[in-house]
Structures are given as structure tokens and as C-alpha cells.
Amino acid sequence: MQTSFTDEQLKDPGVARANEILRSCVHCGFCTATCPTYQVLGDELDSPRGRIYLIKDMLENDRPADAKTVKHIDRCLSCLACMTTCPSGVHYMHLVDHARAHIEKTYKRPLFERLLRNTLAMILPYPGRFRLALLGAKIARPFKRLVPEARLRAMLEMAPKRIPPVSRNDDPQTFGAQGETKMRVALMTGCAQKALNTDINDATIRLLTRLGCEVVVAEGAGCCGALVHHMGREGESHAFAEANIKAWTANDFDAVVINTSGCGTTVKDYGHMFRNDPLSEKAAEVSAKAMDVSELLSKLDFKAKAPEALKVAYHAACSLQHGQQIKSAPKSLLTNAGFEVVEPKDSHLCCGSAGTYNLMQPEISNQLKSRKVATLEAKEPDVIAAGNIGCMMQIGSGTALPIVHTVELLDWATGGPRPQSLG
């Protein structure tokens, strides 16, 4: 794709990176075949190729974002299926992230949208506040039919039936390895996950220490910044990221282990986010050490035996299969543990969770959820497994099948307790 940015414009690192990405696009349209929003809406402007044209026009002309551009960029899930499909290696993630930051700086949203987005940014990354919000939503949920706004109804529906008590395992501390210490790792405990499902971190700690890892929950680490990063709020996302970088480089770790794949994609991109910052070296170090828990487990030699013969439908989170290109590790781990693993049709398509997407775009999100649930249930599994809390909440709200994190099954297969979700 030809571009015509001026030399002055290209002095901006974000614009220069956008120019590189735009020039690599050859308009082939392969991305439209795997884009969930294009499949649902059938609008070229709701495909990666269409959004690329909108972003190019906005950035080249150095103009404020308009309502049309904002509508179609907002509808993007950032599932990154287009990056997996693209034969030209177009780094759509960096392009759409820059576009969102430009929108945030130059476009004034309607008052209700501004309030809604500010509320989400002030609550979701903070576990304590989020837990209180979930309690409030749970109390108000019986009256959701009286709420005219679909996005507010979606927020009420987000509250789980059971809000777990706070897990003290999420506090800064060190968990010693059982037997010989093979690795020393930092565990990212996340933010929303600590309010929605404490079993995941608990199972991860048990599993890793059982396999010879000393697990450290580092003082000062918290939200990865992804939730606000995808809203275009660069200042806030970089502040969260900076706190993590400093916390994880204050000590020597063999790996930074992440069990929420949406966070993992962002942490692995810290090196890019801070490429022009004094923290660039430390950010790159963290990105290099960041590993999804399934990546780390694949490197450890261990034996597991499924306590029960279960058929497990594996849901591949977009942030794992597209954002990090981790596709076989979770399935291999479950299969080697003795579980029967099946995959749904169109496993490359998003479930519609996508961070805050299910709250901001509930209509499209619900269509994608219905598709995903139908393909999973068609496999007639005993349980659904996934590697991302957002996907687990999204799919779990649409099916009666139990849904667990991959590590919960692996923990169980190596001597841990039966996952609570299985009953």
C-alpha cells in the first residue's frame, strides 16, 4: 500500500510505525475471511482491510477522528485472527492500537460513552473496586429488564452467580518449590481475575510449586494495562506496565508466568510499548521472559494422570492462538494428562469477550457468543477448558456446561483438588 506521510509526520514514532505497517498491506483481503465482525456484519469497513483504509486516511491527513471511523474501529475485537491469516505479515495490532490512541486524543465521545468508558477504566483494573461493583451488579441484576441501555444490562449480567472470597495467595509473597528448585518465576496474578475466579491462581501456584518452581507474587505488580490500552488510554496503560516492569526486574526471575492470555499478549509487547522510553531495556527483558503458563509447563518434565475419563472441549482464546501464536501446547498438555480433547468448528473465531468488548458492544458480542457456544456444545463435552478468564466468563454465561481453566485440570491430574466448577 502506498502512503504519503510527510517527513515531519514521520518524526512521530507512532506514525512511523503505522507507516511501516500500512506499506506492508497488499489489499489481498485474506483477512476478511477470518474476521468475526465482517462475518457478522458483512460490511467492508468492519473488516481489517476496511479499517486499515480508514486509519490510513485519518493518519495521513493528520485529522481528528470522525464518528464514522470511531464506529468501525470500536467494533474491532482486536482478536488478531487477521494477523494469523495475513500472508504479508501486516502487524494489525500495533496499527489499531495507535489508531485508538489517536481517537482518544482527538475525538470527543458523547457524554454517556465518556462516562461509561471512564467508569470501566476506574473499576476493572482494580480488584477491590471491581469486587464491590460485582456485588452491586449481583444485587441489581433481578431488575435488569427495567434498564433500557443494553451496555448497562451487559454490565449487570457480567456478575457471576458466586463471587469468590479474596484469596490471600494473591498477596505479595513467595511460595517455595516442592523438592528440588528447578526455576524461580514471577506469577502475574492479574486484576479482574482476582475478583472473578480465585481458583485459577491458586491452581497455578499449586501446580508450579509441585513441579519444582519457586513462585513469587512480586510486590508492586498489578494490572497489565491491557484493558485501558485497548481503549486508547496510553498514559494509564503505560503507568500500569511501568509498575510491572519495575516490580519484575527488581529481582532475578527465570520467567514471568501469565495465566490470563489477554494479559500475556500485552506483556509480551512491553518492549514495543517502551521502545523509546528510558525503561526500554527493562521492558524488553520482561517481554522476553513473559510466558503463558502452558508454554512454561511444556518445558517442564512431569507426569499427569486424569482422575476421571473426561471429554474436554478446548476453547482457544484469541489472545493465545493469534496474539501469541500458542496453539498446540494447551491441547498437548491436556491430552498427555489423559483427557480426551476435542475442538469446536471454526475454533479460530472469537467468542466475543475481548476485554471490555462484551460490555461496550453487547449486540455483536452476543452473536459471537451464541456461535461459539453452539460449536462447543455440538462436541458434547463433559467440560470446556480455556486459558483466559474473559473467555471463560463469556462462554460460561451462555452454557450449562462447566468451564475451567486449563491449569485447573492439570493441577487436578497431578494431585490437586477436583476443580470446583465440576461439582
C-alpha positions in Angstrom: 0.0 0.0 0.0 1.4 3.4 -1.0 1.5 6.1 1.7 2.2 9.8 1.6 3.2 10.8 5.1 5.4 13.9 5.3 8.9 13.9 6.8 7.5 15.9 9.7 4.8 13.4 10.4 7.3 10.5 10.3 9.2 12.1 13.2 6.4 10.7 15.4 7.4 7.1 16.3 3.8 6.0 16.3 3.2 7.4 12.9 6.5 6.0 11.6 5.4 2.5 12.9 2.0 2.9 11.3 3.6 3.8 8.0 5.7 0.6 8.1 2.6 -1.4 8.7 0.4 0.3 6.1 3.1 -0.2 3.5 3.2 -3.9 4.1 -0.5 -4.4 3.3 -1.2 -5.6 -0.3 -5.0 -5.3 -0.2 -5.4 -9.1 -0.7 -8.4 -9.4 1.5 -7.4 -12.8 3.1 -8.2 -11.1 6.4 -11.8 -10.7 5.6 -12.3 -14.5 5.6 -11.3 -14.8 9.3 -12.6 -11.5 10.7 -15.5 -12.2 13.1 -17.1 -8.8 12.8 -17.0 -9.0 9.0 -18.7 -12.4 9.2 -21.5 -11.0 11.4 -22.0 -7.6 9.9 -20.9 -8.1 6.2 -19.6 -4.5 6.0 -16.1 -4.0 4.4 -15.4 -1.2 6.8 -15.9 -3.8 9.6 -13.1 -5.9 8.2 -9.4 -5.4 8.9 -8.8 -4.2 5.3 -11.6 -1.6 5.6 -10.3 -0.4 8.9 -6.8 -0.1 7.6 -8.1 2.3 4.9 -10.0 4.3 7.5 -6.9 4.5 9.7 -4.6 5.4 6.7 -6.9 8.3 5.7 -7.2 9.6 9.3 -3.4 9.5 10.0 -2.1 10.6 6.6 -4.4 13.7 6.7 -3.4 14.3 10.3 -7.0 15.0 11.2 -9.1 14.3 14.3 -11.1 11.1 14.2 -14.6 11.3 12.9 -17.7 9.4 14.1 -17.6 7.0 11.1 -14.0 6.0 11.8 -14.6 5.7 15.5 -17.7 3.4 15.0 -15.8 0.9 12.9 -12.6 0.9 15.0 -14.7 0.5 18.1 -16.3 -2.6 16.5 -12.9 -4.3 16.1 -12.4 -7.0 18.7 -8.6 -7.0 18.4 -8.8 -10.7 18.2 -5.9 -10.6 15.7 -7.2 -13.5 13.6 -6.3 -11.3 10.7 -2.6 -11.4 11.7 -2.6 -15.2 11.7 -4.2 -15.2 8.2 -2.2 -12.3 6.6 0.4 -13.6 4.1 2.2 -10.3 4.1 2.8 -10.1 7.9 0.8 -6.9 8.5 1.1 -6.1 12.2 -2.5 -5.0 12.6 -2.3 -5.0 16.4 0.2 -2.1 16.5 -1.7 -0.2 13.9 -5.1 -0.4 15.6 -3.6 0.4 19.0 -2.1 3.6 17.6 -5.4 4.4 15.9 -7.2 4.0 19.2 -4.7 6.3 21.0 -5.3 8.9 18.2 -9.0 8.6 18.6 -8.7 9.0 22.4 -6.7 12.2 21.9 -8.7 13.8 19.1 -12.4 12.6 19.3 -14.9 13.8 21.9 -17.4 11.0 22.5 -21.0 11.6 23.6 -21.3 12.2 27.3 -22.8 8.8 28.2 -20.0 7.0 26.4 -17.4 9.0 28.1 -18.9 8.3 31.5 -19.2 4.6 30.6 -15.6 4.2 29.5 -14.3 6.2 32.4 -16.2 4.0 34.8 -14.8 0.8 33.3 -11.3 2.3 33.4 -11.7 3.3 37.0 -13.1 -0.1 38.2 -12.0 -3.1 36.1 -8.2 -2.9 36.7 -8.6 -2.6 40.4 -9.7 -5.9 42.1 -11.1 -4.3 45.2 -13.3 -1.8 43.3 -14.3 -4.5 40.8 -15.4 -6.9 43.6 -17.6 -4.2 45.0 -19.0 -3.4 41.6 -19.8 -7.1 41.0 -21.6 -7.3 44.4 -23.7 -4.2 43.3 -24.4 -5.8 39.9 -25.5 -9.0 41.5 -28.0 -7.2 43.7 -29.3 -5.1 40.8 -29.4 -8.0 38.2 -33.0 -9.1 39.0 -34.1 -5.6 37.8 -32.1 -5.6 34.6 -35.2 -5.7 32.4 -36.0 -2.2 33.7 -32.7 -0.9 32.3 -33.1 0.5 28.8 -29.4 0.7 27.9 -28.0 -2.6 26.5 -24.5 -1.8 27.7 -25.7 -1.3 31.3 -27.6 -4.5 31.1 -24.5 -6.3 29.9 -22.6 -5.0 33.0 -25.3 -6.4 35.3 -25.2 -9.7 33.5 -21.4 -9.9 34.0 -21.7 -10.6 37.7 -21.1 -14.3 38.4 -23.6 -16.3 40.5 -20.9 -16.8 43.1 -18.3 -14.1 43.9 -15.4 -15.9 45.4 -13.8 -14.7 48.7 -10.4 -12.9 48.4 -7.5 -15.4 48.1 -4.6 -14.5 50.2 -2.4 -16.3 47.7 -2.7 -13.2 45.5 -0.8 -11.2 48.2 2.9 -10.4 47.5 4.8 -13.4 48.9 7.0 -16.4 47.9 5.8 -20.0 47.5 8.7 -22.5 47.9 9.2 -25.3 45.4 8.3 -28.8 46.5 11.6 -30.8 46.3 14.4 -29.5 44.1 14.0 -26.0 42.9 14.3 -26.0 39.1 13.1 -22.4 38.4 12.3 -19.2 40.1 9.3 -17.5 38.4 7.2 -14.4 39.0 3.4 -15.1 38.7 1.3 -12.3 37.3 -1.9 -12.5 39.4 -3.8 -10.0 37.2 -6.7 -7.8 38.2 -10.2 -8.8 37.1 -9.3 -12.5 37.5 -8.7 -11.9 41.2 -12.3 -10.8 41.6 -14.0 -13.2 39.2 -12.2 -16.5 39.9 -9.5 -17.0 42.5 -9.3 -20.8 41.7 -7.1 -20.1 38.7 -4.1 -18.5 40.5 -4.5 -21.0 43.4 -4.3 -23.9 41.0 -1.4 -22.3 39.1 0.6 -21.9 42.3 0.0 -25.5 43.5 0.9 -26.9 40.1 4.1 -24.9 39.6 5.4 -25.5 43.1 4.6 -29.2 42.7 6.8 -29.2 39.6 9.8 -27.6 41.2 9.2 -23.9 40.7 9.6 -21.3 43.3 6.7 -18.9 42.6 6.9 -15.2 43.6 4.0 -12.8 43.6 6.0 -9.6 43.3 5.3 -6.5 45.4 4.0 -3.7 43.2 2.8 -5.8 40.3 -0.8 -5.5 39.2 -2.9 -4.9 36.1 -1.0 -5.4 32.9 -2.7 -2.4 31.3 -4.4 -4.2 28.5 -8.0 -3.1 29.4 -7.2 0.6 29.2 -4.6 0.1 26.4 -7.3 -1.1 24.1 -9.4 2.0 25.0 -6.5 4.1 23.7 -5.7 5.4 27.1 -1.9 5.3 26.7 -1.0 7.2 29.8 -2.9 4.9 32.1 -1.8 1.7 30.3 1.9 2.7 30.4 1.6 3.5 34.1 0.3 0.0 34.8 3.0 -1.5 32.6 5.8 0.6 34.2 4.8 -0.6 37.7 5.0 -4.2 36.5 8.3 -3.8 34.7 9.9 -2.3 37.9 8.4 -5.0 40.1 9.6 -7.9 37.9 13.1 -6.5 37.2 13.7 -5.7 40.9 14.5 -9.4 41.3 16.0 -12.1 39.1 13.4 -14.4 37.6 13.7 -17.2 35.1 10.3 -16.3 33.7 7.2 -14.1 34.2 4.3 -16.6 34.2 0.9 -15.4 33.0 -2.3 -17.5 33.2 -4.6 -14.9 31.5 -3.7 -14.9 27.9 -5.2 -11.5 27.3 -2.6 -10.1 29.7 0.1 -12.2 28.1 -0.2 -10.7 24.7 0.2 -7.2 26.2 3.1 -8.0 28.5 4.9 -9.6 25.6 4.5 -6.3 23.8 6.0 -4.1 26.6 9.3 -4.0 24.6 7.5 -2.3 21.8 5.4 0.0 24.0 8.5 1.3 25.8 10.9 1.2 22.8 11.5 5.0 23.0 11.5 5.1 26.8 14.3 5.1 29.4 12.8 1.8 30.6 13.2 0.2 27.1 15.9 -2.3 28.2 14.0 -3.5 31.2 10.7 -3.6 29.3 12.4 -5.8 26.6 13.7 -8.0 29.3 10.2 -8.5 30.8 8.8 -9.2 27.3 11.5 -11.8 26.7 10.8 -13.6 29.9 7.0 -13.4 29.7 5.5 -16.9 29.2 1.9 -18.2 29.1 1.6 -20.9 31.8 1.1 -23.5 29.1 4.5 -22.5 27.5 6.3 -23.0 30.8 4.5 -26.3 31.6 5.6 -27.6 28.1 9.2 -27.1 29.2 8.9 -28.9 32.5 9.1 -32.7 32.6 6.2 -34.1 34.6 3.7 -36.9 34.7 0.0 -36.4 35.0 -3.0 -38.8 35.1 -6.6 -37.7 34.6 -8.5 -38.8 37.7 -11.6 -39.3 35.5 -12.2 -40.0 31.8 -13.5 -36.7 30.7 -14.1 -35.3 27.2 -12.7 -31.7 27.2 -13.7 -29.2 24.6 -10.8 -26.9 24.3 -11.5 -23.2 23.5 -8.6 -21.5 22.0 -8.5 -17.9 23.3 -7.7 -15.4 20.5 -5.0 -13.7 22.6 -3.3 -17.1 22.9 -3.7 -18.6 19.4 -3.5 -15.3 17.4 -1.8 -12.8 19.8 0.9 -15.2 21.0 0.7 -17.9 18.3 0.4 -20.6 21.0 -1.8 -23.3 19.5 -0.7 -26.8 20.4 0.7 -26.6 23.9 -2.5 -26.5 25.9 -4.1 -29.3 23.9 -0.9 -31.4 24.2 -0.7 -30.9 27.9 -4.4 -32.0 28.4 -4.0 -35.0 26.0 -0.8 -36.2 27.7 -2.6 -35.9 31.1 -5.2 -38.4 29.8 -8.1 -36.2 28.9 -9.9 -36.6 25.6 -9.5 -33.3 23.9 -11.9 -32.1 21.2 -12.0 -28.7 19.3 -15.1 -26.9 18.0 -15.8 -26.0 14.4 -14.3 -22.6 13.5 -12.0 -22.6 16.5 -10.2 -19.6 15.1 -13.2 -17.3 15.6 -13.6 -15.1 18.7 -16.1 -15.8 21.4 -16.9 -12.1 21.7 -15.4 -11.4 25.1 -12.3 -9.4 24.0 -11.6 -7.4 27.2 -14.4 -4.8 27.6 -15.9 -5.6 24.2 -18.8 -7.6 25.6 -19.7 -4.6 27.7 -19.2 -2.0 25.0 -20.6 -3.9 22.0 -23.1 -6.3 23.6 -25.2 -7.0 20.5 -22.2 -8.2 18.3 -20.7 -9.9 21.3 -23.8 -11.9 22.0 -24.0 -13.1 18.4 -20.4 -14.3 18.6 -21.0 -15.9 21.9 -24.0 -17.8 20.6 -22.0 -19.1 17.7 -19.1 -20.2 19.9 -21.3 -21.9 22.5 -23.2 -23.8 19.7 -20.0 -25.2 18.2 -18.7 -26.2 21.6 -21.9 -27.9 22.7 -22.0 -29.7 19.4 -19.0 -31.7 20.6 -21.0 -33.0 23.6 -18.1 -32.5 26.0 -18.1 -33.1 29.8 -16.3 -29.8 30.4 -14.9 -26.8 28.5 -11.4 -25.6 29.1 -9.8 -22.3 28.2 -6.8 -20.2 29.1 -8.3 -16.8 29.5 -10.7 -15.5 32.2 -12.6 -13.3 29.8 -13.4 -16.2 27.5 -14.4 -18.3 30.5 -16.9 -15.7 31.7 -18.3 -15.1 28.2 -18.8 -18.7 27.3 -19.9 -19.7 30.8 -22.8 -17.2 30.6 -24.2 -19.0 27.6 -24.0 -22.6 28.5 -24.8 -25.0 31.4 -21.6 -27.0 30.7 -18.9 -26.5 33.4 -15.9 -24.3 32.2 -12.5 -24.4 33.8 -9.0 -23.0 33.2 -6.6 -25.5 31.6 -4.3 -25.3 34.7 -7.2 -26.4 37.0 -7.4 -29.7 35.1 -3.6 -30.1 35.0 -3.4 -29.4 38.8 -6.1 -32.0 39.4 -4.3 -34.5 37.2 -1.1 -34.0 39.2 -2.6 -34.4 42.7 -4.5 -31.2 43.2 -8.2 -30.9 44.2 -11.0 -31.5 41.8 -12.0 -28.2 40.1 -15.0 -26.6 41.9 -16.7 -25.9 38.6 -17.0 -29.7 38.0 -19.2 -30.0 41.1 
